[in-house]
Each structure stands twice: as structure tokens, then as C-alpha cells.
Amino acid sequence: MGKITYTPMLKRYIGKFALRIAIFLAILALYLKDKERLWAFATQPVRLGITPLHVLWFLFMLMMIRHLIPSSKRTMALLKAEETRYDGETDYSELELYRFVRLQNIRAWQVMLLWLSVNAVFGLLYLMKIMDDADLIMLSVFYFLCDYICILVFCPFQSWFMKNRCCINCRIFDWGHFMMFTPMLFIRNFFSWSLFFTALVVLIRWELVYAGHPERFWSGSNRAIQCANCRDKTCQIKRKTARLLGMKETP
């Protein structure tokens, strides 16, 4: 199957994944022990003291703001949207690019409709008071963990819908925050809505860049995201997982 080469970016992702697991387990422990306290932590005014949920909110906001500010330390999955990182092919087919964009847009809308439909069920359960605020917070923290499971281990959106080769080539890579904080839309609270609407800004920015410069997102027109030029190699664990499961890899 081949030995995994732990590139600096892969090591960074594994470290962040470990941190997300720790955060998820800590919030899960509080959720299982005392749901009311979890919600109290989330809604307590800052003037009355900083709670662990305030710190987590700050980390979430910082994480999203960093996605709006160009940085050389980010993965090419994000940097491909930047003009300065575009390494254009000189003889690519405009027709092939159009076909790529059309197909990827159809698949992206399928993912979005599925995601909104699933979370609409949770929203309905919340309105029916079958789920409460603490449940939605826990759901978002679960999505927070799943984000890196998708990047490193297995991504159902990649395998079953988008059919992209890896995260570097992913058309919806920066949808993660919007997906993560979708449940926060249903909670009428400054902290929850600030997370959701900041995530929406990140999503809109990504979509505007994609609409204006689709050539940056296709390996046929952007050499920077071709496998031969990839330095991140964050797909290695995921590819090994796919082989173990007997799944066919995207060419």
C-alpha cells in the first residue's frame, strides 16, 4: 500500500485533528453530565466571567477569520482560490473547463440540498422541542470533529458526490464552516448567530471566487493543484483507508 510520508502539512492536520478530538470529548463529557450547565456556559454574559464555551467561540471565530485572510501557511486546498497561487496551463481547453465547472456545480448543489435537508430535520425537532439548545451545540461540535475526519480519513461528500481526487482539488473545501455551524442558525443567541453568519461570509467569498475564476479550481488549468506539484500530501491516510475498504479511487 505504500508508506505514508508525513509532510509538514499532514503533521499539522494530524495535530489539529488530535486537538479537535480532545475538544469534542470535553464538550461531550459536559453534555452527558449536565446539559443545562453546557447551555449556561454558552449564554453567560462575558461581563460575568469567561466560560469554556466563550473560549471555544473565540477559537471558532478566529478559525473562520483566518480563512478570509491570505496566508502562506494554509493548505493548497484553500490557497488555490488566491490569484497569487495560480499557476496556469497555457493550452488548456476552455470547453473542458466549462464541462468541469458545470458538473462540479451540479454535484455541489446536490451536496448543499442534502445538507440543508438533513439539518432541516434537526431544526424541526428543535422547534418541536424534541431537541434543545444544548443538543444543537453538541451537534455543531460533532460536525467540527467530522470536518477533519473528512479531510484525513474518509469523506462521503468526496466519495459519493463530488468525485474529486483529493482535498486539494475539492470544489467545496471551504464549505466546512458553513456545514459545521448550520445548527447554530436555529438558536437565537449572539454567539450562535455570529458563528453561523461568519461561516456564511466565508462560504459566499469562496463561491464568488469560484464563479469569477473557475480556472484556479481545476487541475487541468492550474498546475499548482496537480498531484505532481502537490507538497501537502494530506490525502495519504484517506487513500490508504479507501484501499483497505476496497473502494475505487478517483483518477
C-alpha positions in Angstrom: 0.0 0.0 0.0 3.0 2.3 0.3 4.5 4.1 3.3 2.9 7.3 4.4 5.1 10.4 4.1 4.4 12.8 6.9 4.7 16.2 5.2 4.7 19.3 7.4 1.1 20.0 6.3 0.0 16.4 7.1 1.6 16.6 10.5 -0.2 19.9 11.2 -3.5 18.4 10.2 -3.0 15.4 12.4 -2.1 17.7 15.3 -5.2 19.8 14.7 -7.3 16.6 14.4 -6.0 15.4 17.8 -7.0 18.8 19.3 -10.5 18.5 17.8 -10.9 15.1 19.3 -9.9 16.5 22.7 -12.4 19.4 22.4 -15.2 17.1 21.2 -14.6 14.7 24.1 -14.5 17.5 26.7 -17.8 19.0 25.4 -19.3 15.6 25.2 -18.4 14.8 28.8 -20.1 18.1 29.9 -23.1 17.4 27.7 -23.6 14.0 29.2 -23.1 15.1 32.7 -25.0 18.4 32.8 -26.7 19.7 29.6 -28.1 22.7 31.5 -24.7 23.8 32.5 -23.4 23.5 28.9 -26.2 25.9 27.8 -25.5 28.2 30.7 -21.8 28.3 29.7 -22.8 29.2 26.2 -25.2 32.1 27.1 -23.5 33.6 30.2 -22.6 37.3 29.6 -18.9 37.9 29.3 -19.1 40.5 32.0 -20.0 37.7 34.5 -16.9 35.7 33.6 -15.3 33.8 30.7 -16.5 30.2 30.3 -15.0 27.4 28.3 -17.7 27.9 25.7 -16.6 31.6 25.3 -13.1 30.4 24.6 -14.4 27.8 22.1 -16.5 30.5 20.4 -13.4 32.7 20.1 -11.4 29.9 18.6 -14.2 29.2 16.1 -14.3 32.8 15.1 -10.6 33.1 14.8 -10.5 30.0 12.6 -13.0 31.4 10.2 -11.4 34.9 10.1 -8.1 33.3 9.2 -9.9 31.8 6.1 -10.7 35.3 4.9 -7.1 36.5 5.2 -4.5 35.1 2.8 -1.7 33.2 4.4 1.2 31.1 3.0 0.7 28.6 5.9 -2.6 27.4 4.7 -3.1 24.2 2.6 -3.3 24.5 -1.2 -6.9 23.3 -0.9 -7.6 26.9 0.3 -4.7 28.7 -1.4 -5.8 27.6 -4.9 -8.5 30.3 -4.7 -5.8 33.0 -4.4 -4.6 34.8 -7.6 -1.0 34.7 -6.4 -1.0 30.9 -6.2 -2.5 30.3 -9.7 0.0 28.6 -12.0 -1.9 28.5 -15.2 -1.6 26.0 -18.0 -1.2 27.7 -21.4 -3.0 25.3 -23.6 -6.0 24.0 -21.6 -9.4 23.6 -23.2 -12.0 26.2 -22.4 -14.7 23.6 -23.3 -13.2 21.1 -20.8 -13.1 23.8 -18.2 -16.8 24.6 -18.8 -17.7 21.0 -18.6 -15.8 20.7 -15.3 -17.5 23.7 -13.8 -20.9 22.6 -14.9 -20.5 19.1 -13.5 -19.0 20.3 -10.2 -21.7 22.9 -9.7 -24.4 20.2 -10.2 -22.7 18.0 -7.6 -22.1 20.9 -5.2 -25.8 21.7 -5.3 -26.6 18.1 -4.6 -24.4 18.2 -1.5 -26.0 21.5 -0.4 -29.5 20.3 -0.8 -28.7 17.1 1.1 -27.0 19.0 3.9 -29.8 21.5 4.3 -32.4 18.7 4.2 -30.7 16.7 6.9 -30.3 19.8 9.1 -33.8 20.9 8.5 -34.9 17.7 10.2 -32.8 18.7 13.3 -34.3 22.2 13.1 -37.8 20.8 13.0 -37.0 18.6 16.0 -35.7 21.7 17.8 -38.9 23.6 17.0 -40.9 20.7 18.3 -38.8 20.8 21.5 -37.6 17.3 21.0 -34.1 18.7 20.7 -32.9 21.6 22.8 -30.2 24.2 22.6 -27.5 22.0 24.2 -28.3 19.3 21.6 -27.6 21.7 18.8 -24.4 22.9 20.3 -23.3 19.2 20.7 -24.3 18.6 17.1 -22.1 21.5 15.9 -19.2 20.3 17.9 -19.7 16.8 16.3 -19.6 18.4 12.9 -16.4 20.3 14.0 -14.8 16.9 14.5 -16.2 15.4 11.4 -14.7 18.2 9.3 -11.2 16.7 9.9 -12.4 13.1 9.6 -13.5 14.1 6.1 -10.1 15.7 5.4 -7.9 12.9 6.8 -9.8 9.6 7.0 -12.9 9.4 4.8 -15.2 12.0 3.2 -18.6 10.8 2.0 -19.1 14.0 0.0 -15.9 13.4 -1.9 -16.5 9.6 -2.5 -20.2 9.7 -3.2 -21.0 13.1 -4.7 -18.1 15.4 -5.8 -15.8 12.5 -7.1 -12.8 14.8 -6.7 -9.4 13.2 -6.4 -8.4 14.9 -3.1 -9.0 17.9 -0.9 -6.6 20.0 -3.0 -9.0 19.6 -5.9 -12.2 19.9 -3.8 -14.7 22.4 -5.2 -16.5 22.7 -1.8 -13.5 22.6 0.5 -14.3 25.9 2.2 -17.9 24.9 2.9 -16.7 23.3 6.1 -17.5 26.1 8.4 -21.0 26.7 7.0 -21.7 23.0 7.4 -20.2 23.0 10.9 -22.4 25.9 12.2 -25.6 25.2 10.3 -27.3 24.1 13.6 -26.4 27.4 15.1 -29.0 29.2 12.8 -31.8 27.8 14.9 -30.5 29.2 18.2 -31.5 32.8 18.8 -28.3 33.9 20.5 -25.4 36.3 19.7 -22.8 33.6 19.9 -24.6 31.1 17.8 -25.7 33.6 15.1 -22.3 35.2 14.9 -20.8 31.8 14.2 -23.4 31.0 11.5 -23.3 34.3 9.7 -19.5 34.5 9.7 -19.4 31.0 8.3 -21.9 32.2 5.6 -19.5 35.0 4.7 -16.7 32.5 4.3 -18.9 30.4 2.0 -20.0 33.4 -0.1 -16.5 34.6 -0.6 -15.4 31.2 -1.7 -18.3 30.9 -4.2 -17.7 34.4 -5.6 -14.0 33.5 -6.3 -15.1 30.2 -7.8 -17.7 31.9 -10.1 -15.2 34.5 -11.2 -12.1 32.3 -11.6 -13.0 28.7 -12.0 -9.7 28.0 -13.8 -8.0 28.2 -10.4 -10.0 25.2 -9.1 -9.4 22.7 -12.0 -6.1 20.7 -12.2 -6.4 20.9 -16.0 -5.9 24.6 -16.0 -4.0 25.1 -12.7 -0.6 23.3 -12.4 -0.4 24.2 -8.7 -3.1 21.7 -7.8 -1.8 18.8 -9.9 -0.7 15.8 -8.0 2.9 16.1 -9.4 3.2 19.6 -7.8 1.4 18.9 -4.5 3.5 19.4 -1.4 0.8 18.9 1.2 0.1 15.2 0.5 -2.8 15.3 3.0 -4.6 12.6 1.1 -2.3 9.7 2.1 -4.3 8.4 5.1 -7.6 8.8 3.2 -6.2 6.9 0.2 -4.9 4.1 2.4 -8.4 3.9 4.1 -10.0 3.7 0.7 -7.8 0.8 -0.3 -8.5 -1.0 3.0 -12.2 -0.7 2.3 -11.8 -1.9 -1.2 -13.1 1.5 -2.6 -12.3 2.6 -6.1 -10.1 5.7 -6.1 -11.0 8.7 -8.2 -8.4 9.0 -11.1 
